[in-house]
Amino acid sequence: MFESINESSAKMADAGETYIKKSQEYYKLKVFQQISVSVSLVAKVLLIGGLLFVGLFFMALAAAMALGEWLGDLALGYIIVAGVFLLATVIIFFKREVVNKMVIKSLSSKFFDS
């Protein structure tokens, strides 16, 4: 009887060790997946954001020049374009909670659903 109890407890100990090893492997893979997703997301944001910034910069420059020529004063064109950017910045500043919620919702689906 004691031998069967020892044998059963040895099997349970082996099963426990196997479970712990498999859990460690799973969490290593899960961490690797999360790091990969995070790094690729940052890389995409930097690449797309950088290109978008350059495009927006040149479009703003062209719009300021066109407005300046149309109004007869180049400086006034630049001031109007700067005002539009400042207005957009103020609106985004006051709506930052909405932006935060959108970002958190997007990132949480990537992290917790996978």
C-alpha positions in Angstrom: 0.0 0.0 0.0 2.8 2.4 0.9 4.5 1.6 -2.4 1.4 2.5 -4.4 1.1 5.8 -2.5 4.8 6.5 -3.1 4.4 5.6 -6.8 1.3 7.8 -7.1 3.0 10.8 -5.4 6.1 10.3 -7.7 3.8 10.4 -10.7 2.0 13.5 -9.4 5.4 15.2 -8.7 6.5 14.4 -12.3 3.2 15.7 -13.7 3.7 18.9 -11.6 7.2 19.4 -12.9 6.1 18.9 -16.5 3.3 21.4 -16.0 5.7 24.0 -14.6 8.2 23.5 -17.5 5.4 23.8 -20.1 4.0 26.9 -18.3 7.5 28.5 -18.4 7.8 27.7 -22.1 4.3 29.1 -22.8 5.1 32.4 -21.0 8.4 32.8 -22.7 6.6 32.4 -26.1 3.9 34.8 -24.9 6.5 37.4 -23.9 8.3 37.0 -27.2 5.0 37.5 -29.1 4.1 40.6 -27.1 7.6 42.1 -27.6 7.4 41.3 -31.3 4.0 42.9 -31.7 5.1 46.0 -29.7 8.3 46.5 -31.7 6.6 46.1 -35.0 3.9 48.5 -34.0 6.5 51.1 -32.9 8.4 50.6 -36.2 5.2 51.0 -38.3 4.2 54.1 -36.4 7.6 55.7 -36.8 7.8 54.9 -40.5 4.3 55.9 -41.4 4.3 58.9 -39.0 7.6 60.1 -40.4 6.4 59.9 -44.0 3.1 61.5 -43.1 5.0 64.3 -41.3 7.2 65.0 -44.4 4.1 65.0 -46.7 2.1 67.3 -44.3 5.1 69.6 -44.0 5.4 70.1 -47.7 1.6 70.4 -48.2 1.5 73.1 -45.5 4.4 74.9 -47.1 2.7 74.9 -50.5 -0.7 75.9 -49.0 1.0 78.9 -47.2 2.7 80.0 -50.4 -0.5 79.7 -52.4 -2.5 81.6 -49.8 0.2 84.2 -49.6 0.2 84.8 -53.3 -3.6 84.8 -53.5 -3.8 87.4 -50.6 -0.8 89.4 -51.9 1.2 88.9 -48.7 3.3 85.8 -48.2 3.6 86.2 -44.5 -0.1 86.3 -44.1 -0.4 82.9 -45.9 2.1 81.5 -43.4 0.2 83.0 -40.5 -3.1 81.5 -41.6 -1.6 78.0 -42.1 0.1 78.3 -38.6 -3.3 79.3 -37.2 -5.0 76.3 -38.7 -2.3 74.0 -37.1 -2.7 75.8 -33.8 -6.5 75.4 -33.9 -6.1 71.7 -34.7 -3.6 71.3 -31.8 -6.0 73.0 -29.4 -8.9 70.8 -30.5 -6.9 67.6 -30.2 -5.6 68.8 -26.7 -9.2 69.2 -25.5 -10.2 65.8 -27.0 -7.1 64.0 -25.8 -9.3 61.6 -23.6 -11.0 60.4 -26.7 -7.7 59.8 -28.4 -6.4 58.0 -25.2 -9.5 55.7 -25.2 -9.0 54.8 -28.9 -5.3 54.0 -28.4 -6.0 51.9 -25.3 -8.8 50.0 -26.9 -6.6 49.3 -30.0 -3.6 48.2 -28.0 -5.6 46.1 -25.5 -7.2 44.1 -28.3 -3.7 43.4 -29.6 -2.3 42.4 -26.2 -5.1 40.6 -24.5 -6.8 38.8 -27.5 -3.7 37.2 -28.8 
